[in-house]
Amino acid sequence: MIKIAIIACWFGPTYPNYFGLWLKSIAANSDINFFIFGDNKPLLPTPDNFHFSYITLQEFEKLTREKLREPSVNIPFAYKVCDFKPMYGEIFADYLGKYDFWAHCDLDMIFGNIREFISDDVLNLYDKIYPNGHLSVYRNTQEVNQRWRIPDAKFNISLVLSRPINFAFDEWDGI
């Protein structure tokens, strides 16, 4: 079976009030690993396929600069992290080595049986599945993980990395 890791970042004092439902929905997908990187360890019981790594927003910004080799990275507020979702394959490469695919997701998604829609047959056909930022799945290869660097995208990547505004780079009309 093809291995998948799904990543979310959460910075802030509290999780959304539906976070318990999100955890239940990931528990129902026990053959997929879910990672949250952020500054707020969940207080609720978490399933075995859930992994939390503590990192502050400032540490995330520093890690992103280092991993992308982009000194201009500017992440002044939590929502700006969304622009960096397509870059998670490089930013979190140390966690993704054993996975064939990685994904990013939002915490407001309640998952059904993910493998029902993203089967091995589907994964074998595509390098990227789903174009929007709430859930996108990427083949875990160096070439695919660096596609955000392709020139002539809708946005100038140096502006996306350095400007203190959200470009919605993780959405279909961004990357």
N, C-alpha and C positions, 0 to 999 in steps of 0.2 A: 504494500500500500504506500502511496506517495505521502511523504511527511509534510505537514503544513504547520506553520507558526503564525499566529495573528497577534499584532502589536497594537496597543493603545497607549497614549501618554495622557496623564492627568495631573495637572498642577492646581492646587487650591485646597482650601480647608475642609471641604466636605464633598463627598460623592453625590451624584443626583439621587433623588428619592427612589428611583426605579433601579438602582444599582443591584439590589438583591435579585431582581428578575433577570438582569444581564448575567449574573453569576449562575443562576439556575439554568439559563439557556446554554451557557458554555459547558456546564456539567453534563448536559445531554449530548455533547459532542466530544466525548472522552478521547477520541483518537486524533484530536487537534489540540495543540498547546497554545495557550493564550498568555500573553505577557502584558503587564502594565508597568510602565516606567513613570515614576512620579514622586511627589513629596508627601503623599498621604497613604500610609499603609492601611488597607481595608480592615475595618473592625469586624465585619461579618465573616462567618466561616466561608472558606473558599474551597473549591473542588481540587482534586489532585492535578488536573491539567491547567491550573492557574499558577502563574509565577509573577511575583512582584519584585521589582528592583527599585530601591530608593535612590532618587536623584533629584536635586533641586533644579529649578528652571535655569539658574546661573550655571550649574554643572552641565546641564543639557546643552546650553549654548556653547560652553567650552568644548565638550565632547564633539559637538557638531562641527565646530571649527577645525578640530584636530582630524577627525575621521574624513571630512570632505576636503581637507587641505585648503580651506577657504577662510582666510583671516577676516573677511568683511562680514561674516555672519553676525546678525543683530536680531536677538529675540527678547524684546523688552517686556512682553506680556504673554500669558499662556496661550491665547488664541492664535498667536503668530506661529506656534508650533505646527499648526495644520499645514502651512506652506511647506514644511519639511517632511511630511508623510511619504511622498514618493522617494525620499532619500534614505528611509529607514533601512533599506538593504545594505547601505554603506555604513550608516551611523551605528547600527546594532549588529554589524557583521559578526562580532565576537559571540553573539548568542544564536546566530542562524546557521552555523556551519553544518549541522546535521539535517537541515531541512531542505527539501526539494523546492518548496514554495514558501513565501512569506506574504503576509497581508497586513494592511492597516485597517482599523475599524474605529467607529465612534461607539461610545458607551450607551447611546440611545437605541441601539439595535438589539432586538430580542431575536435570537437565532432559533430557527427550526433545525432540522437535520441538514447540516451544511453539505454533507457528502451526497445528499440526494440531488443537489443542484451542481455542485462542484465535484463531480466524480473523477476518478483517475482517467477515464476516457476523455473528459473535457480538458483536464489538466494536460494531458499528453498533446493536445492540439494547439494550445495557446501559451504565449509568454505572459500575457496580462489578461485578467478577467475582471470585468466591471470597471467602468471609467470614472465613477464618482468617488468623492473622498470618503463617504461613509463606510464603504467597503471596496477595496481593490486588492486583487491577488496577483502576485508577481512570481515568475519563475526565478529561483534563486541562483542566478549566474552573474558573473561580473559584468557581462555585456548588458543584460537587462537591468541590473541594479544601477547602471550608469546612464540609462536612457534619459533621465531628467537633464542631463548635460547636453543633449542634442541641440545644436544651434538652430536659430530661426523658429523657436517656439513662440507662442503668443506673447509671452512676457520675456523681457531681458532678464536672464537668470541672475546677473549681478545685482539688479534692482530687487529681485525677489529675496536674495540672500541678505542684503544690507539694509533695505528700507524698513522702518518700524511700522509698517502697515501690513494688513493681511491681503494677499493677492488671490486667494482661493486657488493657489497653484496645484492643490491636490484634486481639484475638480476637473471635469472633462474639458472645459475650455481653458484650463491652465496647462498642465502637462499634456 
